[in-house]
Amino acid sequence: MIIIDTDILSMFAKADALDLLLKFTGKAQIGMTPAIADEVLVPLQYGYDFPLQILAQIPIIPISASVGEASVQLQLETAKLGRGEREAIAFCQVEKVLFATNDAIARKF
């Protein structure tokens, strides 16, 4: 499984190319955490509709209590990560899956 960050999902959706991402990774192989889904929704408030494509095609993977705890621990360790990145990194560490992001700070983790 690969957790995909907001920026990557948004870029593919804006280019109307989510199908390419799904073909490349396999639909069953990718997902987003609830915090990433929250970030994806923000542009809807400004009249953009590309988030609807993302929500329709990319599954939201629920997080466990241990992932929530790991996310809080990351928040205590660094204020440089956004909520979506923290939750995704925590999820990937606990569940031993990959994280795709173009965020330089998040990649260091």
N, C-alpha and C positions, 0 to 999 in steps of 0.2 A: 504494500500500500504506500501511496505517496500523498501527503497532505500538501495542497497547493495554496500558496499565499494569495491574499487579496489582489495585489498588483498584477500578478501573472494572470489570474482569472479575469481581471478587468481588461487587460490588454487583449487577450484572446477574444473576449466577448465584444469589445469595441470594434475589433477587426472582423467580426462575424465569423470567427474561426475556432470556436469551441469544439466543433466536430473534429478538427485536426488534432487538438490536444487529446481528445478522447480516443481517436484512432492510434495516436502515438503511444499513449499510456495504457489504454484499455479502460473502459468505463468502470469496471469492477475494481480497478487498481487505484483510483484517485478519490479524494474527498476533501472536505473542509471542516474545520471545527466550528462550534457555535459562535465563537468570538469572530472568526473570519466571516461567517455568514452575516453577523451584525455589521461588520465593516462594509461588506458587499452591498448592503441595503442602503447605506447613506446616500449615494447618488440619486436614489429614487426621490428623495426630498427636494432635489433640485431639477426634477423633470426628466432625468435620464432613464431610459428603459432597459439598457443593457444588463442591469442586475437581474432582471426577470429571466433572461437566458441562462445565467449562471445558476440561479435557484432551481430552474427547471431541469438542468442537466447534471449538476454536480451534487452528490449526496452530502448531507451534513452528518458527520460522525459524532455521536454522543460521547461525552467524556465521563470518565469514572471519578470517584472521589479522590483516588490517588493522583490522577492527572490534575484535578483541581488543587490539591495540596502542592504538587510540584510547581504549578503555575504561580501560586502565592509565594513559594520560596524564590522563584525567579524574580518576582516583583520586588521582594526584599533585597535581592542581590544587585539588581540593576534597574534604574529608572529609564534607561535608554531604549528599552524595547516597548513597543506598543502592546496593547492587550491581545490582539490577534496573534502576533508573533510569539508572545509569552505562552499563550495557551497551546499553540501549534508545536513549539519546541518542547514543552512539557509533555504533550501527547506523544510526540515522536520518541522522546527519551524513555517514557514509561512503556509504550507499546512496541518499541524497537522497529519503527518504520521511518521512512524518508520524509524530508521536508524540502519542498521546492520554493525558493524565495529569491527575489532580486534585491533584498534589503541587506546591505553590507554588514550592519551590526548583527542582524539575526544569523547571517551565514557564519559568523565567528563562533557561534554556539554549536 
